[in-house]
């Protein structure tokens, strides 16, 4: 849409220059270029804002996922350490009981 209007004015201006039938309408061409530049600038600002929001949202979601995984890892590590501690104590008790210290 933006490029079509500018292209139409560019073709009309080029045709008028090439044909030499009429004096080319430089004001209409410059108005079309100015309008194109204005709309392109507005579109650029909108894209910058939307891209910033998109990157911020992606970063926010990634941080939340990392935090959730981190908490899950701590809970899992706690239970694994508890199991290792029980296994170590059981083997230590088995070794000590073979020495005869804990006889019933």
C-alpha positions as a Python dict, from the first residue, in 0.01 Angstrom:
ca = {
    (1, 'X'): (0, 0, 0),
    (2, 'X'): (273, 245, 92),
    (3, 'X'): (498, 140, -193),
    (4, 'X'): (214, 134, -446),
    (5, 'X'): (127, 501, -401),
    (6, 'X'): (489, 607, -430),
    (7, 'X'): (543, 381, -730),
    (8, 'X'): (237, 528, -904),
    (9, 'X'): (362, 883, -851),
    (10, 'X'): (712, 781, -962),
    (11, 'X'): (578, 628, -1283),
    (12, 'X'): (357, 931, -1354),
    (13, 'X'): (648, 1169, -1297),
    (14, 'X'): (884, 959, -1509),
    (15, 'X'): (630, 933, -1789),
    (16, 'X'): (579, 1311, -1788),
    (17, 'X'): (954, 1373, -1801),
    (18, 'X'): (1013, 1116, -2074),
    (19, 'X'): (719, 1215, -2292),
    (20, 'X'): (789, 1591, -2277),
    (21, 'X'): (419, 1650, -2336),
    (22, 'X'): (360, 1834, -2015),
    (23, 'X'): (569, 1979, -1743),
    (24, 'X'): (613, 1715, -1471),
    (25, 'X'): (425, 1778, -1149),
    (26, 'X'): (717, 1796, -907),
    (27, 'X'): (498, 1906, -616),
    (28, 'X'): (278, 1595, -637),
    (29, 'X'): (587, 1375, -660),
    (30, 'X'): (750, 1544, -358),
    (31, 'X'): (425, 1520, -163),
    (32, 'X'): (411, 1148, -239),
    (33, 'X'): (773, 1106, -124),
    (34, 'X'): (703, 1305, 193),
    (35, 'X'): (392, 1099, 270),
    (36, 'X'): (587, 778, 207),
    (37, 'X'): (866, 893, 440),
    (38, 'X'): (618, 990, 712),
    (39, 'X'): (428, 661, 695),
    (40, 'X'): (752, 464, 687),
    (41, 'X'): (879, 649, 995),
    (42, 'X'): (555, 581, 1183),
    (43, 'X'): (572, 216, 1080),
    (44, 'X'): (933, 197, 1204),
    (45, 'X'): (842, 340, 1545),
    (46, 'X'): (549, 99, 1579),
    (47, 'X'): (773, -195, 1485),
    (48, 'X'): (1035, -84, 1740),
    (49, 'X'): (775, -70, 2018),
    (50, 'X'): (617, -404, 1923),
    (51, 'X'): (959, -570, 1897),
    (52, 'X'): (1059, -434, 2238),
    (53, 'X'): (739, -572, 2393),
    (54, 'X'): (794, -906, 2222),
    (55, 'X'): (1154, -940, 2345),
    (56, 'X'): (1056, -830, 2696),
    (57, 'X'): (775, -1087, 2706),
    (58, 'X'): (1004, -1364, 2580),
    (59, 'X'): (1267, -1275, 2841),
    (60, 'X'): (1006, -1263, 3119),
    (61, 'X'): (868, -1607, 3030),
    (62, 'X'): (1218, -1755, 3001),
    (63, 'X'): (1314, -1619, 3344),
    (64, 'X'): (1001, -1764, 3499),
    (65, 'X'): (1071, -2104, 3347),
    (66, 'X'): (1430, -2099, 3470),
    (67, 'X'): (1313, -2000, 3817),
    (68, 'X'): (1055, -2279, 3821),
    (69, 'X'): (1309, -2535, 3705),
    (70, 'X'): (1556, -2406, 3963),
    (71, 'X'): (1305, -2458, 4244),
    (72, 'X'): (1223, -2806, 4114),
    (73, 'X'): (1593, -2889, 4101),
    (74, 'X'): (1636, -2783, 4464),
    (75, 'X'): (1345, -3000, 4576),
    (76, 'X'): (1469, -3298, 4376),
    (77, 'X'): (1823, -3249, 4505),
    (78, 'X'): (1694, -3241, 4863),
    (79, 'X'): (1516, -3575, 4821),
    (80, 'X'): (1815, -3731, 4642),
    (81, 'X'): (2047, -3618, 4921),
    (82, 'X'): (1810, -3762, 5178),
    (83, 'X'): (1816, -4096, 4998),
    (84, 'X'): (2196, -4091, 4973),
    (85, 'X'): (2222, -4003, 5341),
    (86, 'X'): (1999, -4295, 5436),
    (87, 'X'): (2194, -4530, 5212),
    (88, 'X'): (2524, -4410, 5358),
    (89, 'X'): (2400, -4448, 5714),
    (90, 'X'): (2270, -4797, 5639),
    (91, 'X'): (2605, -4904, 5495),
    (92, 'X'): (2793, -4741, 5782),
    (93, 'X'): (2569, -4920, 6035),
    (94, 'X'): (2621, -5248, 5850),
    (95, 'X'): (2999, -5204, 5864),
    (96, 'X'): (2999, -5114, 6231),
    (97, 'X'): (2763, -5396, 6322),
    (98, 'X'): (2997, -5649, 6161),
    (99, 'X'): (3265, -5540, 6406),
    (100, 'X'): (3047, -5647, 6694),
    (101, 'X'): (2993, -5313, 6862),
    (102, 'X'): (2617, -5330, 6839),
    (103, 'X'): (2526, -5670, 6964),
    (104, 'X'): (2188, -5737, 7101),
}
